[in-house]
Structures are given as structure tokens and as C-alpha cells.
């Protein structure tokens, strides 16, 4: 993920500047801790966008434990059936993500983290 993050962020100097500003403001010269993550919503959103656009596991296979139907009853499945989920296709569906799915748009509005 860090390779793709670096590659995509270097193509977007505006994103790099926002990331650096947020990280500098939250961390200063201290090492990052788990508690710091919730204080960096822009950084988290950029990481989520990279995972959306370049998933580390582009596909996975699943199966049901008992007979079921999916797709509003359109497809009947048994425990012997396997379904391949193509993460690249689902993560780039314009019906879900909007018209800008063909390229990285950090941060995507749906990925902005809200803090309590």
C-alpha cells in the first residue's frame, strides 16, 4: 500500500502538502502512535482512497454456509457454490463512487473519517 500511496501522492503535490501539514500539526517531531490516527482524518482518507483504487487483494472467493439467495432473489446459492468478488470492479463502480472513479481523488468524500 505504501508504494501505491507514494506513487499516487507524488503525482498530486496539493495532496502531499495537505498530508505534510496535517502530519506535522498532529505529530510535530514525535513518533506516530495509535492514538494519533483519529487526529489525522485527511491522512486516513487518503490511505482509504489508495486502498479503494489499488486494493492489495484485487479479488477473493467466498462461499455460503447454507443455501441462500443473493441479488434480490435472482441467484440461488448452495454451500458448494463459490463466488468470486472482483474488488477492482466494485471499488470503481460509478454508481457507488461517482464519475471520478477512474483515477485517485484523495480524499473521496465517503472516506472522510468523522471523530466523535
Buried (B, 14 or more C-beta within 10 A) or exposed (E): EEEBBEEBBEEBEEBBEBBEEBBEEBBEEEEEEEEBBEBBBBBBBBBBBBBBBBBEEEEEEEEBEEEEEEEEEEEEBEEEEEEEEEBEEEBBEEEEBEEEBEEBBBBBEEBEBEEE
